[in-house]
Amino acid sequence: MKLLPLLCSLLVLAPAALEAQRDFLTADEADQVREVQEPNARLKLYVKFARQRIALAENFLSKDKAGRSAMIHETLDEYSKIIEAIDTVSDDALRRHVDITEGTKAVAEAEKEMLTRLRKIQSNKTRDFSRYENALSNAIENTSVSAELAETDVKERGHDVEAKDARERKAAEAMMTPSELAAKKEQEKKAAAAPQKRKPPTLKRKGEK
C-alpha cells in the first residue's frame, strides 16, 4: 500500500486538524472518486481507501511517539466517513436500479477483514487508548452495520431503500402546510410531464472541450 504519501499529507495537516475538521479524502483521492462514476468501481475504490486508513492507524500504533493518539483518532474518523460513503454510494445506485452485486461482494469481503483488524486494535489497550477509543468504537459500529447491509440480498436491500425513502417523504409531507403540500404536488406533476432532454452522443472524454 502506498502509505507514505498518505502519511506525509496527514502529518502536514495535523496542526490544522486540531482546530478544524478536515475532508476525509485527500485531494488525490477525491480526484480518483470523481473520475470513477460506475458504482461497482467506486465501491471498490472506497474499499481501497478504507484499507489504507486501517493500515495507517496500525502504523501509528506500532510507534510509541508523542501525539500519535490524535493522528489515530483522525485516521479512524476518516475511515468511518469512508464506510458511510460506501453505504451512500450503494443506496444511491439501488435507487437507480443499478446492479451492484459485484461491488457489494467486494465490500462484504473487505469489511469482514477490516472489522477483525479493528477489533484487534480494540483489544490492545495502549497507554493512550482512551484518546482514540471513541473514534475506534464508531469505526467498529459503522463497519458492523455496513457489513450487515453488504450481506443482504441486493434486491431486498433495494426494496428497503425504497421503503425508507417513502417513509421519509411521508414524514416530510406531514410537516408541510396544505399550501406547501399543494405546491410540491404541482411541481412534481410538472416535472413528470416535462420531456427529458437527452445529451447528444460524444466521443470526448469527461472534461474535454
Backbone hydrogen bonds, N-H to C=O, Kabsch-Sander energy under -0.5 kcal/mol:
donor,donor_aa,acceptor,acceptor_aa,energy
3,L,1,M,-1.9
6,L,2,K,-0.7
7,L,3,L,-3.3
8,C,4,L,-2.7
9,S,5,P,-2.1
10,L,6,L,-1.9
11,L,7,L,-2.2
12,V,8,C,-2.1
13,L,9,S,-1.5
14,A,10,L,-0.9
17,A,13,L,-1.8
18,L,14,A,-0.8
18,L,15,P,-0.9
19,E,16,A,-1.4
20,A,16,A,-2.3
30,A,26,T,-2.6
31,D,27,A,-1.9
32,Q,28,D,-2.0
33,V,29,E,-2.3
34,R,30,A,-2.2
35,E,31,D,-1.7
36,V,32,Q,-1.3
37,Q,35,E,-0.9
42,R,38,E,-2.4
43,L,39,P,-2.6
44,K,40,N,-1.9
45,L,41,A,-1.8
46,Y,42,R,-2.4
47,V,43,L,-2.0
48,K,44,K,-1.9
49,F,45,L,-2.0
50,A,46,Y,-2.5
51,R,47,V,-2.5
52,Q,48,K,-1.9
53,R,49,F,-1.9
54,I,50,A,-2.0
55,A,51,R,-2.4
56,L,52,Q,-2.1
57,A,53,R,-2.4
58,E,54,I,-2.6
59,N,55,A,-1.9
60,F,56,L,-2.4
61,L,57,A,-2.3
62,S,58,E,-1.3
63,K,60,F,-1.3
64,D,62,S,-0.5
65,K,63,K,-2.1
68,R,65,K,-1.5
70,A,67,G,-0.6
71,M,67,G,-1.0
72,I,68,R,-2.6
73,H,69,S,-2.5
74,E,70,A,-2.4
75,T,71,M,-2.4
76,L,72,I,-2.5
77,D,73,H,-2.1
78,E,74,E,-2.3
79,Y,75,T,-2.2
80,S,76,L,-2.3
81,K,77,D,-1.9
82,I,78,E,-2.0
83,I,79,Y,-2.2
84,E,80,S,-2.1
85,A,81,K,-2.0
86,I,82,I,-2.0
87,D,83,I,-1.8
88,T,84,E,-2.1
89,V,85,A,-2.7
90,S,86,I,-2.2
91,D,87,D,-2.6
92,D,88,T,-2.5
93,A,89,V,-2.2
94,L,90,S,-2.3
95,R,91,D,-2.0
96,R,92,D,-1.2
97,H,94,L,-1.3
98,V,93,A,-2.7
100,I,98,V,-0.7
104,T,100,I,-2.9
105,K,101,T,-2.0
106,A,102,E,-1.7
107,V,103,G,-2.3
108,A,104,T,-2.7
109,E,105,K,-2.2
110,A,106,A,-2.1
111,E,107,V,-3.0
112,K,108,A,-1.6
113,E,109,E,-1.5
114,M,110,A,-2.9
115,L,111,E,-2.3
116,T,112,K,-1.4
117,R,113,E,-1.7
118,L,114,M,-2.4
119,R,115,L,-2.3
120,K,116,T,-1.5
121,I,117,R,-1.8
122,Q,118,L,-2.1
123,S,119,R,-1.8
124,N,120,K,-0.8
124,N,121,I,-0.6
125,K,123,S,-1.1
126,T,124,N,-1.4
129,F,126,T,-1.6
131,R,128,D,-1.5
132,Y,129,F,-1.5
133,E,129,F,-1.0
136,L,132,Y,-2.2
137,S,133,E,-2.6
138,N,134,N,-2.3
139,A,135,A,-2.1
140,I,136,L,-2.4
141,E,137,S,-2.5
142,N,138,N,-2.9
143,T,139,A,-2.1
144,S,140,I,-2.4
145,V,141,E,-2.4
146,S,142,N,-2.5
147,A,143,T,-2.8
148,E,144,S,-1.9
149,L,145,V,-2.0
150,A,146,S,-2.5
151,E,147,A,-1.5
152,T,148,E,-0.6
152,T,149,L,-1.0
157,R,153,D,-2.8
158,G,154,V,-2.3
159,H,155,K,-2.0
160,D,156,E,-2.0
161,V,157,R,-2.4
162,E,158,G,-2.1
163,A,159,H,-2.4
164,K,160,D,-2.4
165,D,161,V,-2.5
166,A,162,E,-2.2
167,R,163,A,-2.1
168,E,164,K,-2.3
169,R,165,D,-2.4
170,K,166,A,-2.2
171,A,167,R,-2.4
172,A,168,E,-2.3
173,E,169,R,-2.5
174,A,170,K,-1.8
175,M,171,A,-0.7
175,M,172,A,-0.7
176,M,173,E,-1.1
181,L,177,T,-2.6
182,A,178,P,-2.3
183,A,179,S,-2.1
184,K,180,E,-2.1
185,K,181,L,-2.4
186,E,182,A,-2.1
187,Q,183,A,-2.2
188,E,184,K,-2.4
189,K,185,K,-2.1
190,K,186,E,-2.2
191,A,187,Q,-2.2
192,A,188,E,-2.1
193,A,189,K,-1.6
194,A,190,K,-1.6
197,K,195,P,-0.6
208,E,205,R,-2.1
